[in-house]
Amino acid sequence: MATGAGWAPGRPVERHGAPRGGNARSKSVVPGPRRPSPSPARSRPAADHSGSADLCRVRVAVRLRPKNSEDLAHGADFDSCVELQPESKRLKLKKNNWSCESYKFDEVFSESASQKRVYEAVAKPVVESVLEGYNGTVMAYGQTGTGKTYTVGRLGKDDPSERGIMVRALEHILSSLSFETDCVAISYLQLYLESVHDLLAPEKTNIPIVEDAKTGEVSLPGAAIVEVKDLEHVFQLLQIGEANRHAANTKMNTESSRSHAILIIHLQRNTRTKEENGSSLYDVRHDTFPDDLPLVLKSKLLIVDLAGSERIDKSGSEGHMIEEAKFINLSLTSLGKCINALAENSSHVPTRDSKLTRILRDSFGGTARTSLVVTIGPSARHYSETSSTIMFGQRAMKVVNTIKLKEEVDYEILYKKMEREVDQLTSEMERQQKVIRSEKMQMDKRLKESERSFHDLRMTFNMQIENLEKENRHLESSVKRLTQDLDKERGQNNLLSKQVTELEKLLDENKQQQLENLSKTKIITDEFKEYEKEMGELVRKLEEERCCSSSMKDRMSLLQQQLCDAQSSAQESMARELEKELTKATEEFTIEIQSLKGKISGLISEKESIYDELKSTQEKVQLEMSQRKGLEDQILRFKQSVSDSCAEESKTSCSMVRSGSGLGNTAFVSKSEKLREALSGQRGTISKIFEEVGLPNVLALLKSEDLDVQIHAVKVVANLAAEDVNQERIVEEGGLDALLSLLETSENTTIHRVTAGAVANLAMNGSNQGVIMNKGGARLLANVASETDDPQTLRMVAGAIANLCGNEKLHLMLKQDGGIKALLGMFRSGHADVIAQIARGIANFAKCESRMISQGHRKGRSLLIEDGVLSWMVAHSTMFSASTRRHIELAFCHLAQNEDNTCDIIASGGIKELLRISRESPREDTRNLAKKALDSNPAFLREIQ
C-alpha cells in the first residue's frame, strides 16, 4: 500500500468546465468566504453525457425498493404510499387515499429496474467525466433498509448482473485506461462515530482531514492508496473493505450499515499521449504550457454509500447502537443543512459541522460532477422518512457545481526526456568532436604536407633561380667573349682585305709593268708566285681562324656554324640573332619565375582558408559546449526541485523503516516500498552523479564553508547511504567521520536532521554499527536530541538509535553513552512519528536482550529497567496508535521473559498490563508471548491469584 504522499507532485492547472451545445445554459454558485478562489486558469468545456440542459447541476435519481415480507405483513388501506411515473420521470407521494404530491426527478427507477440500467443512467456520465480529467461523485441516500448498499456496494462476483455502482465503475475505468501511461488507485474509508477509518488498513483510525488553504482541495493524508490493475484485485480489496465495515442487525435491516462508506478512485492520465494518438481528451489546444511539456490529468471519483437515517423506536437500536445511530443522524442532518444552504444560495454553508460534509465539500457546490440516487421504500408506515428522503433529493437538484479540470506537469517524465536529450546531445557532440578532431588531424596533415611541398618548391625555385642566374652570367660572359672574338676576327678580316686589295693593286701594277717591261717577266713571275704563296698562307690562316671560330660556336649550334661561314656582314646578323635568343631565354626565365610566384601565392591563400575553416570549427565546438552547460544547469535545477521536495524526508524515512528488525508495521513498510519505487528514477540520477563526481569529491564538500553546499552534500550522502552497496564504501572513505563531525560542530537544524538520517541509513549495516558506537556516534546523537525540539530531527535521531538497539553486542555501550535515556527523553516532543521510532527502538533492545538471556550469554536485570523504560511503558502503553502499541506490547512481553525483572514488573503494576496484552492484543503471537510469560513465572501466578 502507498500513502497519499506517494503520488508524484506536480504543478496543478485548474480548468473551468462550461457546457457545450447551442441550447445549453450554465449556472455557477461561487460561495464567498467559505472557499478560496483558485488561481487563474483556462476554461475548457466538459463533455455532455447526460443531455441535461444544466450540465453542472447535481443530477438526482430515485429508486423504489421492492416490497419485502415485513411490508406485505403490515398491509393497510393502501399498501403503497408511492406511485411511480417513469415515462414522465415523476413520482407521486400519497399521504392517504385522497391526498398526494407529485415530484419530478432526473431519473425514476421502479422496483424492477436492473443494476445495469441504474449504473448507466446515474453513474456512467460521471465516470466518463472523470476519465476526461474532472472530479466526480456518486452518492446513495435514503432510509435504512431501502437498498443503498445494494445499489452502490453490491459485489456480484458470482452473478455479474447484481454488481453495484462501485464494481461497474471500476470495471468501466479499467477497460478505458492504457496502463503503459495511465494509472488508477483506490482508497476505501468509513466514517464511523465521526472518525475516519481505513477499511483497507484497519489499524489506521482517526485519519485527519486536511484542506489546502489555497485551492480548498480536501485530502486524507495517511489513508492507504492501492494501485489496481485488474478486476480480480478490485474484488479482493472491496471484500476486505466490506469485511472491516461496521454493520448490525436491526428491526429495519438485518445488515444495517453503521458507518458511511467512501470509495475514492484516483486517476492519472497522460494528456500528451492521448493527443499524439489522435484522441485528445479535449478540443481546446494547450496555451498554458508549451506543447513539448509532458502533462498529466489527475481526477478523483468518490462513490459514497451513506448509512441510513433511522428512528430509534422503529429500528429497535439499543446500547452502543444508539450511539452509532446518533452520529449517523447527526452527520446526515449536517449534510441536509449544507444542501439547504446551497439550494437557497446562502452566504454561509456549514460544511465544518461534520466530517462527512468536509469530505463531500467538493461534491456539493464545489468542482465535481455529482449524481445522487435516493432510495425509498413503498410502505406507508414509513411515509415521513420517505417524504424526508424525497425532499432531500429535490433540494439537492437545486445545487449547481462548477466543474474544473486539474492538469499538472509530469516532472518525472520531463526529467527523463531532458536526460535522454542531454545524452543524445552529448553523444552527438562527442561524435562531432571526434569528426572535428579527425578533420583537424587531416587538415593538419594536409597543412604539413602543403608546408613541406611549399618548402620543397621554394628550395627548387631558389635553386632554379640560382642556376638560371649562373647560366645567365655564363651566357653573358660567353656573349661578351664571342663579341670580342668577333671584333678581333673582324679587324683581322679587315686587315686581310686591305692586304688583298693592296696585293691586287700591286698585281695590276705588276701587270702594267710586265707589259712595259717584258724583260722583267721572269722576275715578275717569281714575285707573283711568291705573292701567291703568301696569299695561300693567308688563306690557310684565314681557314684556321674560321675553324677556331666554328669550335667556339659549337655550343651555339646553328648560330656558330653560320658565324663560321658568313662574312663580316653575316657575322653581325648572327650576333644580333644571338642577342635575340638571349633576350628570349631571359623572358622565358622571367615567365617561369612569375609562375612559381603564382603557385606560392596560391599555397599561401590555401593555408589561410584552412586556418579560417579551423577557426569556425573551434567556434562551433565552443557554442555546443555552452549549450551543453545550459542543459546541465537546467537538469541541476530540476534535480534540486525534485530532491528538495522528496529526498530529504521520504527517502530517509523509507530507509529507516526498511532498517527495522522485523518489528515495523507491515502496511507502513509496504507504503515505503511504493515510495522507493516512485523515487527510483531520482536515485538512479544521483548514482550517475556519484559515479561521475566520485565519492571523495562529494565527501570533500561536507567541509565546505558554504552552508548551502554543506546541506546539499549531506543530502547526497544520505541518499547514497540508503543503498546497501554504498554503505561500507562511505565508511571506508571517511564519510562517517565527516558526518559525526558535522553533528558535533554544526548548529544548523537542517544539517542535524539530514546528517542524523544519513547515520541512521549507515546504521542499517551490522558492520557499521560497531564503528558508529566506537566513534562516539550514540553520544553525539544523544547530544543532538537534548538540544533540539524539531520533530523531524528527533525522528531521524530516534530512528538511528533504534537501529543501533538491534545489535545486542552494543547494548552496554549504548546505555553508557546515554542512548537509552536520550531515546526515552525524546517522548517530550509528543510527535507520533518520533514516538513510533522510540517504541521501535525499545522493542529492538528488549527482543535482542531476551534472546541473549535465553541463549545464556547474559544474566541479570534489564538495562532498560535501570533507565526507567518499564515505568514509561506501563504509564503510556494504551495512549498511542495501534502500530506503536504493538511495539510497546512486544517489548513488555520480552522483558517479562527475564525472571530477574519480575520484582520490577510487579512493583510497577505490570501484571495488569500483561493480562491486558494476553487478552486484547490484536496480534496472536504477542498474546501467546504474554500468556507464556504469565504461565512460566510462579510469582506472576501468585499475584494473579
MIVEXFI-261004 format. One record per atom (N, C-alpha, C): y, z negated, x. Coordinates in steps of 0.05 Angstrom, whole numbers, plus 5000, padded with zeros to 4 digits. Layout:
<pts>
YZX...
</pts>
This chain:
<pts>
497650005017500050005000502550005017504650105007507150115022509350005004511149855017513349745002515449954997517449874981519550064974521050154998521049985019522550055044521250275059518850345052517450555067518250835061519750865038520651145032522851225051522751475060524551575080527451555071529251445087532051425079533451695081535551735066537051985066539751945053541352155054544052145042543852245014544252074993543952164966546252344957545552534940547552714927546952714898548652604881548152604852549452844839547952964821548953194806548853134777551153174763551253114735550053344719548253274702547053474685548653544661548753794653550153884629548354064614548354054587546454224572547154514574545154684572545454964573545055084545546155314541545955444515548555464501548955674486551555724474552255524452550255424437550855244414550354954421549854884446549254614453551854454457551754204450554054034455553153794472555053674486554353454505556053214499554852984499556252734497555652574522557552414531557052234554558551974549557151764553558351494550558651384578561051344587561551244613562650954611560950754612562050484609563950414631565850234624567950164643566950004667567349744666566749574689563749524694562049584674559249494676557649674695558649914702557150094720559050224740558550194767560350324786560150624784562450754787562451044785561251164810559651364808558351484831560351654847559651714872561351884888561552154877563652304882563952574870561652754879560652904860558353074865558553324848556953524854556953774839555453744813556353884793554853874767552754094767550554024754548354214752547154184724546654394709545454364683542554284684541754124664538954054662537554244644535054294649533554484633533154374605533254544585532954464557530054494550528654274547525854274540525354214511527254074498526753974471527954134449529854304455531154464435533154314419533654054425535553894410538353984417540153944397542954024402544253844423543353594425544453404444542253324464542353464487540153424506540253164520542553024521542852764535542452524517542052574491541652344473538752244475538451984471535751864471534251974448531952094453530252204432528251984423528051964396526351754384524351884365521851804368519651884351518451634339517351664315516051444301513151524297511351324301508451374298507251164280505851244260504651064240501751004248501050744249498350664255496650684231494150774233492350784210491750494200490950474175490350214163487850104177488049844183485649714193484349544172482249404180480749244160482349034147484248914162485948704151487848814130488949054135490749184116489249244090486749334093485149404069484349154054483948934068483148684054485448564039487948604047490248484034491648694018490348824000491649023983493648903964495649053956497748963938498249173917500449143902501149333881501449613894502649613917502849863932501749803960499749953968498349893993500049944017501850134016503350214040506350204033507850094052510750094049512150334062510550514074511650734090510650994078512451184075511751454066512851654086511151814099512052004119512552284108514552414119515152694112515352854139513052914152513153034179514653304179514553454157515753714157518853694161520053504147522953464150523653254170521553144184521952934204523452694192522652614169523852384156521652174148522551934143520851714137522151554114520551484094521551324072520251044074522050834073521150564075521450444047519150364034519250264007519149954007521349843997521349553994519649453971519649613950517949563927517549823913516449813889515850063875518250223866520550093865522950233854525250243874524850143898526950143918525850253945527250453956526350553982528750673997528450694023530550804040529351024058530951224063529951464079531351464106529851524127530951544155529851794168531651914185530952164199530552094229528452204241527852174269527452444282527252444309526752694323523952794319521952614317519252684311518052464293516252544275514852354258511952424259510252224268507452264272505952094251504152224237502452084218500151944232498551794216496351644228494251834240494252084232492252274243493252434267495652384276496752534299495152474324494552684340492952654364494652554387493252434408494652344432496052574446494752804446495853044460498453124446498553124419500953214405503253014411502552754411504652554416505752594444504052644464505052684491506852934493505953154482507453404484510153384471510353234449512953214435514753004446513652784456515252554465515652554495513452574511513652524540513852774557512652994547512553234564515353334572517353344554520053434562521253254584520752994582521752804602520352854629517652894628516152934653517153194667517553404651518553654664521353624675522953464662525653404673525453244699523553054700523152904725522153084747520453284741519553474761521853634772524053664756526353814766528253644782527753384784529353214800531053004786530752984759532252784743530452544738531852314734530352074727529652084697527451954689526551954662525251694654525251644628523951404617522551474591520051384588518551404563517751114556518451034531518050744524516850724496515150534493513950474466514950204457515850194431517049954420515849914392515249664385514249614358513049344356512249274331511049024325508349004339507448764345504848724358502648834340500748964352498449074338498949344324501149484331501749744318500949974336499749934359498650154375500450244398502150074408503850154431502150204456500350014463498750044487496750274484495750324459494050554455495550814460498050824450499651074454500351114483501050904497502150934525500050894546498450674544496750594566493850654563492950794542490150854539489151024562486950944575485951094598484351334590482451304571480851524562479351664584478151504601476651614624474151764614472851654593470451784583471051994562473251954547474052144526476852244532477252484544479952574552481852594528480852624504482652654481484052384475482952164484484051904479486151814499486651974520488451894541491351864530492551654541495351594533497351734550499851654546502151794559501951754589501251514599501151464628499351654642496851674633494851844646495652144644496552224620497252504616499752574633501652394635504052454651503252484681501652314691500752334719499052584724497352644704495752894706497553144707499653144690501653364690503053384717503953154727505453154752503753254775501253144777499453214800498853514799498653634775498053924774500454094780502853974781505254134785506354114813505153944830506253894857504654044878505954104900504654204924504653974944502253874950502153634967502753694997503153955003503954015031506853935035508553955014511353895017512353674998510753614977511653414957509753174958510752954947509052714946509752564921507752414910508152254886506851984892508251764883507151494887507851334862506351114858506750964834507050664841508450524823508550234823507850144795506249934792505449834766506149544764508049474747509149204745508749094717509048824714509248704688511448494689512848464666514848254663513648034646512847824659511347604646512947354649513647224626515246974626517747014642519047244638521647314652521347304682518947384692518447414721517047674726517847824746516748084752514248044770511948134761509448114776508448394783507148414806505948664814503048684805502448874787499648894777497749014797498749154818497049264838496649074862498448884865498148674885498748404871496848284858497348044841498647814856498347804882499547584897502547594898503647824891506547864891507647784864509047564863510247464838513247424842514647414820517547364821518947564840518247814836519548024853522448054844524348054864527148074857527948344847530148354831531248604821533948634835534248854849536648904866538149144854540849114852542549334843544349424865544549684870546349794891549249764881550849634897553649584889555249834886554550044900556050294899555050484877552350524876551350724858550250594832549850334832548750204808545850244805544450364824541650414822540050154824537950124807536349884806533749934822533049744839530649764855529149494855526649504862524949264863523649244891525149144910524149124938521748924938519749004953517348834954515148924936515749094916513649194898511949394913509449394908507549584921508049864911508250054929508550344922506150484935504350594918501850714927502051014922501651164943501651454941498951554929499051734910496651834897496352134902493852224903493252504908491652634886490052474871488352594850488152404827487052494805486852344780484952114782482852144799480951924802482251674814484051724833485551504845487351374824488551534807490251434786488751254767486251334759484651164742484050894755483350904781482750654795485150464794487550564800489950394801490550294774490450464753491150374726489050164716486550194723484549994716485149734730485949734755486649484769489049354755491049514748493449404735492749284707491049424691490349324665488749064668487049054688485448804692487248564699489448614713491248394721493448334700493548494679495648454659494848224640496848064632496347844614495947944586493847854572493247914544491947674531492047674504490847444489490047544462488447374448487347424422489147284401490347434383492047304362491047404335492147294314491447384287492247674283494347754295495448024292493948234308492848154331491748344350489648194368487248304369485248174386485748204416487248404424488048434452491048464453492548264446495448274446496548254474498248444482499548434508501548214509501348044529503247824532505347874553505648124561507748194581508548484576510848554586511848824586510748974610509249194606508149344629510049584635510549614661512449834670511049984692510450244687509350424707511650594718512150564744514350724757513050934775513651184769512651414784514851524801514551524827516551624846515751904855517552094853517152374861519052444883518052604902519752704923518952994928520953184924520353474926522253604946521253804959522753954979524054194965526754184962528154394947528254654962528554654989528754905004526155065002523854925002521355065000521155204973521955074952521855194925523655444924526055424937527855654936526755894952525455834975524356054991522056194976520556044960518356154945519356304920521956304915522956444892522856294866522256034866522155874842523955634845526455684848528455474853528455284829528855024835528854824815531454834798533354984807535855004791537155274799539055364782540155624784542655624802544055404804546555394818546055364848547355524864546955514893548055264905546955174928548054944941550754994953552554814949555154834963555954574976554354364973554954114986553954105015551554225019550354235046549954525054549954575080549254855090546454925081545955185079543355275070541055215089541755165114539555115133538754825135540054645119539254365119536854325100534754175108532554125090533253905070533053965045533853775024531353695008531453444997529253354980530453244954529053284933529753174907528052924903529452704896528052454891528552384862526452344847526652264819524652044813525051924789523451694782522951694752520451644745519651644717518651364710519851234690518950974680517451014654515050914653513450914628513050614621514250534599514450254592512750204567510950014569509349914546510449634540512249614520513449354514511449184498511548924504509948744488511048734460509248694440510148704412511648454403513748494387515048264376513248134355513347874352511547734334512847484322511847404299512647154287510346954291511146714298509046514304507346454280508546454256506946384232504946604226505546854233503647064228501647104250502547074275500647124297498846884303499646644294498046414298498046324327500046384342500146314371500646014373499445894393499745604398499445554427500545314435500345234463502045414481500845514503502245684522502945954510501546034489502146294477504846284463505646044453508246024441510446074461510045964485511946014507512146314514509746444515509746734520511246884499510646814473511946954451515046914452515846674460518746624462520046804482518846834505520147004526519947304517517747384504517547664495519847724475520047544454522147594434524947574446525347394466527947374478528747634493526847744508527447994523527848224504526348234482526648454462529348424448530148174442532748124430534948224448534748164474536848254493536948554494534548684493534448984493535849084467535348954444536649044420539649014421540648794434543548764436544748984453543349054475544449274492544449534476542349594461542249844445544549844425545049614412547249594392549949644406550349524429552949554443553349844451551149974461551450254469551850434445550450384423550850544399553650524387554850294390557550244380559750304401558950404424560850464446562450214453561049984455562449734462563249744491565449604497566349594525564549414542563049244530561249064546558449104536556549154555553749174548552348954563551048764549549948524562547248584576547248754596544748824610543648594627545348404634544448184652543247954636542947974610541747754594538747734599537547944608534647944611533848124634531648054648530648234669529748494658528748504633527948754621530248944619532548854609534849024606535949104633535648934654536549014681534849244691532149224687530449434697530949694682531449674655531949914639534849994638536449894656539349954655539850254657538250394672538650684676537650844652535950714636534550864614536350894589538050694584539750704561542650684570544150904565546950924574547150984604544951044617545051104646544751394652543251454673542951734683540251854678538551714663535751814659535551954632533652144630532952264605530852084592531351984568529751774556528651864529525951804525524651844499523351584491523651514465522751264455520851324431518451204432516651224409516350944397517150924371516950664357514350684340512750474342510250464327510450264304509450334281509650164258506950164244506549954227504049934211504649994182502650064166503150144139503349914119502449674127502149454108504849354099505049304073507549194061507948904069505748764078506048484086507948464110508248674126509948664149512448834145513548834121515849004114518248944132518748684136521148614152520948704181518448674193518148764221518349064222517149204203517249494202520149594200521649464182524449534178526049484203525549264217527049204242526349404263523749494265523049694285524449954279524550044254525750294246528750284252530050064247532950044252533450044282531649934298531949944327531850234336529950394325529850674333532250834324533350764300535750904290538150854309538450604317540650534335540250664363537750684372537250804398537951094398537751234375538351514373541351574378542951364375545851394379546651364409544751284425545451234454545351504468547351554484547551804499547551744529545851884544545651854573546852094587547952044611548952264628546952294651545352504649543252534669544452644695543352554717544352634744541952704761542552874780540552964799541052834826539052724838539252584864538052764886539752854903538853034925539652914951537752914971538252784997537452975019538652935042537953085066535452955078533453125083530953025096531353035126532252805137532952795165530452815183528152735173525752755189525053045194525053215172524553495175526653625192529253545187531453665202531153605232530353355238529953275266527753445279525453475264523253635275524153925279525654035259526654305262528454335286530354145289532154155313530554135339528453965338526853925362525354185369524254325348522954575353524954785364527354785352529354975361530154925390530454665397531154595424528854675443526354635434524154715451524155025455524655165433524755455435527055545453529455425449531655495466531155425495529855195499529255115526527355305539525155385525523255575536524655845540526355925521527756185524529656175548531055945551532855915573531255915600528955775600527355785624526356065630525556205608524656475613526856655624529356625611531656785621532356705649532256435655532856355682530856475702528256485693526256605710526856895715527557035693528257315695530757355713532757175709535157195725534557135754532756935759532056885787530657125800528757245784527357475795529357705799531157745779533157965783534957895807535757645809537457565832536057615858533357545859531857595883531757895889531358055868531258345872533958445881536158345868538858425876539458345905538558095912538958005940537458185959534958255950533358425967534658695970535558805947536959065948539459045965540958825962543358785977542758776007540658626014539958616042539158886053537559036036536759296044539159476047541059456028543459616029545059546054545259286060546759206084545459306109542659286109541259396132541759696134541559836111541960126112544760196120546760036110549460076117549860026147548559816157548859756186547559986203545260076193543960296208545660556207546760616183548460846180550960826198551960576198554360536214553760566244551460456253550660496280550260786287548760916268548261206272550861366272552661296254555261426253556861386278556861136288558261076313557061236337554361236336553061386358553661686356553661786331554262066328557162116336558961936329561761976337562061976368560661786380560761766410559662026422557362116411556162356421557962596417559162616393560962836388563362816406564362576410566762556428566062636457563662546465562762616492562462926494561163036473560763326473563363476472565263356456567963486454569363486481569163246495570463226521569063416541566363426539564963606557565663896551565863966525566664236518569464296528571264106524574064156534574164196564572564026578572564066607571264336614569164406599567864676605569764896599571164886576573065096569575265116590576164876599578264866619577364996645574864926652573765036676573365336674572265426651571865706647574565856647576565726635579165856635580265896663579765686679580665706707579065926722576465936717574866146729575766426720576366446695577266696684579966776697581566576700584166636713583766726742581966596756581366686783580266966783578267016766577067286765579167496757580967416739583067596731584867666755585367456770587067506794585667676814583067626818581467786837581168076827580768106801580568376790583268526793585368376789587968506792588368596822587568416839587768476868586068726875583568726865581768946870582869206857584069176834585269416821587469526838589069346848591269436866590169576891588069446901586869566925585669846918584369866896583270126887585470326883587670236872589970416867591070506894591270326912592370386939590470586953587870516950585870696962585970976950586370986924586571256912589071396922591171246924593571376935593171466964591871286979591271377006589371617006587471616987585671846986587272106979589072086962590672316955592372396980593372196992594872267016593072397037590672287039588772397058588072687050587772727026587073007017589473197024591773097019594073257026594173307056593673087071593773117100591473307109589173277094586873457101587573747097589073807076589974077073591974147095593473947100595574007121594274037149592273887151591173887179588173907176587174147177584374197175582874097200584474067218583273997243582473697244583873577227583273287227581273217205579573417196577773367173575673167180574573197203572373017211573272737212575672697223576772427225577272317197578372497181578972407153576372347139574272527145571672477131570472217139570672167164569671907174571171667161573771697161575371487149574671457119574271687106573571677078570871537074568971587091566471457089566771147093568471087112568970807116570170677091572070847081573370737056571270717034569470907031567370897010565570657015564970607041563270377047564670117039567170097045568769867037568769837007569170066993569170056964566469956953564170046966561569956958561269656960562469566984562369276987563969126966566269246961567969116940566569126912565269366907563869386881561569176881560169146904557968946905559068666901561368616914562568346909563268306880564368536868565168516840562668456823560368596830557968546814556968256818557268156842556567876847558267686830560867756831562667586815561867596785561167836777560367866748557767706742555867716761553367566757553967266756555667186773556466896774557766816747559466996737560766936712558766926689556667106689554667116668552966856669552466756693550866506694552466266683555166276686556766066675556966086644556466326635556666376606553966356592551866256606549266226593549366036569550765816572550965616551552665706528554365906534556066016512554766256499552266316506550566536495552066796495552566896471553567166468556367196479557966986478560766996488560767036518558966896532558966916561557967186570555867296555554967556562557067766559558567746535560667926531562867896552563267646561565267596581564567736608561867736613561067866638561368166637560968296613561168586611563968686606565568516594568168606586570168616609572168766605574268786624576268556619578468566632580368346630581368316602581768546588582668526560580568406543578068496549575768386534575368096540575768016565575467726572577467556557579967656553581967496538581067466509579967676497579067656469576667456467574867456488572667266487573666976490575766936505576866666507577966576481579366766467580366696440578066626421575866776423573566716406572366446412572266386439571266116446572965896435575565946436577465746425576965716394576465946381575965926352573365776346571265826363568665686359569065386363570565316384571165026389572564896366574565046355576064946332574264906308572465106304570565086281568764846284567664806309565964576314567364306309569964306318571564066313571864006284572464226268572764196239570164096226567864206234565364116223564863826230565463746254565163466262566863286245569463376240571263216223570163196195569063416184567963406157565563216155563863206176561563026176562562736177564662696193565762416194566762336166568162516153569262456126566862396106564662556108562362506090561162226096561062156122559961886128561861666118564461716120566361516108565961496078565461726064564961716035562461556028560261596044557861436040558361136043559961076064560560786069562060666046564060816036565660716013563860685988561960875984560060845961558360595964557360535988555760295992557460045986559960055995561759815990562159775960562659995945563059975916560559875902558159975912555559875900555259575906556059485929555859205936557659035917560159145912561958995894560858985866559559205856558459195829556158995827554558975849552358775850553458495848555658445863556958175862557958115834559258325821560258275794557958215774555758355777553458305759552358025764552157935789551257665795553057455783555657505785557657315774557357285744557057515729556657505700554057355692551957395708549457255703549856955706551256875727551856585730553456475707555356625696556856535673555056495649553156685644551256665622549656405625548656355649547056115654548655865647551155855656552855625651553355585621553755815606554155795577551655685564549255785572546755685560546355385566547155305590546855015597548654845580551154945574552954795557551854775528550755005518549455005491547154805490545554805511543254615512544254335512546454275527547454005528548553925500549854105486550754045459548453975440546354145442544054085425542753815432542553755458541453495466543153265455545853295457547553085446547153045416546853275401546353255372543753115366541653175382539053045378539252745384540752675405541152385411542452245388544452385375545752255352543852215329542052415323540152385302538152155308537352155334535451935342536651665338539251645346540551385344540851305315541551495296541851425268539251345255537051485262534451405251533351155263533651135291532550905305534050645297536850665294538350425287537550315259536750505240536150415213533350315210531450415227528650345222527350205245527950295270526350205293526849915299529349815294529949545303528349335289527949355262526549155247523749245239523549485228520949565216518749585237519449715260517349755280516349485291518349305297517549045309515948885289516748885263515248725244512548845239512349115240509649245237507849155260508949155284507349085307506448795306508348605297507648325295505448275275505648415252503548375232500848475243500948705258498448815269497348625290499048455303498048275324496748025313496747985287495547745275492547735281491447495280488647455287486947455262487447645244485747665220486647475198488947345201489847145181491947255163492947505169495247615153494447705126496447765110495947865083495048155085492848215072491648485073493548695062494848635040496648825028499048875046499948655060502248695078501448855102499048825112498148985135497949275126497049325102496949605092499649725090501649565081504349675080505449735108504749565127505649615154504349865165501849915158500650165167502150405156502950395130504550615119507150655134508450425141510950445156510550575183508350505196507850625222507350925220505951005199505451285195508151435190509851305174512451435168514151465193513751285213515451285237514051405261511651525257510151625279511651855293513152015277514752235290516852125309518151905300520251785317518951665342516551535340515351425364514451645383513651875371512952095389515352185405517652195392520152275406520852075428520551815422521151605442519151635465516651695459514651725481515451965499516452185487517352415503519652335521521552185509523852095526522851915548520851745541519751565561518451715584516951925577515652085598517652235615519852335603521852485618523552305635524452075624526251905638524751725658522451625650520951455667521451155661519350995662519650715655521450565674521350605701523250465718526150515711526850755704529650815696530450675670528550665651529050515626529450225631527650105648527949815654530449755670531349955686533849905701536249875683536150015659538349995640538549715628536449555629536549285618538549115634539149195658541049045675543849155674544349345656546949475655549049275646551549315655553749145647554749225620554149465610555049555584553149435563554249285544552649145524551149345506552449565498551149755481548749885496549049945521546850065537544549865538545249605542543149405543541549395517543049395494541749375468539849605463540849855469539150085464536750085483537149995508534949985527532749785517533649555507531749355496530249475473531649615455530349745432528149935441528750105461526850295472524350145483524849935499522649775510520949655488522349545467520849425444519149625430520149865426518550075413516250165431516650185457514450255475512350035476513249775474511449555475509749545450510549675428508949675404506349835407506250005428503750165433502050025454499449995449497649855467497649975495497850245496497550375522499850315541502150225530504550175546504849885555503449695542504049415546503549315574501149375585500549285612502349415632503049665628504749805647507549695648508549615624511249495622511249235638509049075636508948815651508748875681507149065688506749135717509349235730510949385714513449495725515749295725515249045717517348845716518948835691517848965669519348955644519348685631517148525634517148255622519148085636519348095662521347935677524147995667524748255663527448335654527948225626525948245608526348145581526747845580525147695596525547405597528247325609529147485628531747435640533947475619533647685602535647725581535547495561533247395554533047165536534546915547534446885574535546655586538546685591539546925597542246955605544147065584543047225566544747365546545447165524547847215512548747055489548947225464548147475466548447655443546047625424546647585398544547545378542647785376543848025376542148265374540248295397541148235421539348245444537148035442537947795432535847585428533747675408534647805386532847885365530948105375532048315387530348535395528648455419529648295437528048205460525748035451526247855432524047695422521947865409522848075394520848265383519248405404520548485426519148615448517048425461517848175465516047975476513647935457514247935430512147905410510148135412511148375416509348605419507648585445508948495467507348465492505348245489505948035472504047815468501647895452501548135441499148225427496848275447497448325472495448375493494548105505491948045504491047785514491647745543491547955559492147915588495047855593496747955575499647895578500447615569498847495552499647235541499747025563497847015581497946825603500246875621500947135626503247195643505847095630506047135604508447045589508746745592506546595588506646305590507346215618506046335638506546255666509446305675510746505663513446565670515446405653514446215637516246055620517246185595515746375585516546525561516746345537514746155533514845985510517245805510517945705534520345535536522845685529523145925539525546085532525646155503523346215490523346265461524146025446523145785455523945535441526945485444528045545467530945515470532545695452531645945449533046135431532846035402530445935394530045835367531945595361532445435381534145195377537145265376537845505387540745565389541745765368539945875352540746085333539946005305541446105285540746075257540246345243540246565259539846825248536946855239536446905213533646915203531947135217533147365222531647575235530847505263532647375278531947285305529747075304530046885286527946685283525246805275525347015258522847135251521447265275523047395292521847515316520747295335522347085339521446865357518946735346518846685319516546565307514046745310514447005307512247195310511147195338512947175358512047165386510446915391511446685383509946435387507346435371507346555347504946565331502746735346503546945359501647105375500446945398502246785411501246615433499346395424499746305399497946095387495146195384494746465384492046565381490346565406491346445428489846415454489346125459486846035455486245745458486645635486486645805506486945715533489845635539491745715522494545665527495645445509493945315493494945115474496444885487495244765507496444535521499144615533499144835547501644935559503744995538502945115516504745175494506044925482504344715480505444455469507444335489506644345515508444225536511044375538511144635533513644785535515244765509514244615489515844575465515444795445513344955447512945185429512245085401510544885398509744785372512144665357513644495371516044375359518044585351518444785368520245005361519345155337516745205335515545345312516045185286515644925287516044755264519044725258520644725279523544695275524844925261523645165263524845405250524645405220523145195209523045165180525745115168527645025184530344965174531745205162530945445171532245695161531745735132529345645122528645685094528045975087528046155106527546445101524546485098523746635077520946675071519346805093520547015106519147155128518746965152520746805158520546615181518346415175518246305150516246105143513446235143513246495136510646625137509646645165511446705184510646715213509846435223511346225214510645955222507845885213507245945187504645885176502446045191503046295198501046455212500446335240502546245253502146125280500545865278501145695258499645445255496745505249496245705232493445785225492045885249493346055266492046155291491345915309493245735313492845505330490445335321490445265294488345095283485645235285485545495279482945635280481845635308483545705328482545715356481745435365483245235358482644965366479944875353479544935328477044865315474645005328475045255336472945405349472245275376474245185391473645055417472144795413472944645393471644385388468744425379468244625362465544685353463744775375464944905396463445005419463144795441464444565437464144355456466044375480468044545479469944585501472244385500472544245477474844065475474143845456475243605460474943375443477543235439477643075418480042915413481743005390483842865387485642915365487143175369487743315346489043575348491843555359492643755375495343765386497343815365496543935343498443985321499243725308497343545305497943285292499943125308499743145335501542995352504443095349504843345341507543445337508443435307506943305290507743265262507143495244505443685252504843915235503343835210501543635212499943555189501643455166503543275173505343165152506943395139507843585155509343805144507643975124505144025131503444185114502844045088502343775089501843625064504243625046506643605058509043595042509843865030509144085043510144345034507944545028505544465024503344655021503544824996504844724975504944874949507744994944509445004963512245084958512645384964510745514977511345784987509845994972510146244982508746464969505746444973504246614959501246594960500146644988501346845002500246905029500846675048503246555047503946335064502146095058501646045032499945825024497145865035496146105035493446155046493246085075495346155091495346075119495345765122496945625106497045335108494445215100493245315078490645215069488545255090488445485102486445535123486845355147489345315156489845135178488944845171489544765146488844495137485744455138484344655129481344645129480244625157481444785176480444775203481044505216483344385210483944115221482043915210481143945185479343755173476543775185475843995198473244015211472943825235475143745247475143565270475043275261472943125267472642855258474842675271475842745294477942585306480542595291480842775272483242795256482942655229480642525225480042405199482142205190482742015208484541795202487341905195488242105210490942215204490942365177488842505171488742645145488742445122487142225125487042025103489841895101491041825124493641685123495841855111495742115116497842295106497342385077495242295064494642385037493342655036492042735057490943005058488443035042487142805033484742835017485242974991487542914978488243044953488743344958489943414980490443694986487743844991485843715005483243835009481843884982481943674965480743714938482043944923484743964924486044184910485244454922485044474948484244724961481444794952479644604952476844654945476544754916478544694899478244764871480045004863482445024875484545204865485145434884484145424908484845644927483845914917485546124918484646384908482546514926482246424950480246544968477646374968475446504964472846364963472146244990472646395012472046285039473546035045476146015036477645775041476645545024475845604999474745394982472145284994470445465004467945375016468445205041470445285057471145135081472144855074473744825053474644565045472344395035470544515019468244365009466444265032466144435052464444365075465744125090468344135093469743915107469443645092469643665065469343415049466443315049464543495047461743405045460643305072461643415094460543335120461843095132463942985121465342755132464942515114463442305123462942065106465541925098467441925116469941785110471341915087471342185086472542325064471142265037468442245039466842195015467541915004467741715023468541445014471241435001473141595012475841595000475741724972474141924969473942054943472741864922470641724930469341534911471241294905
</pts>
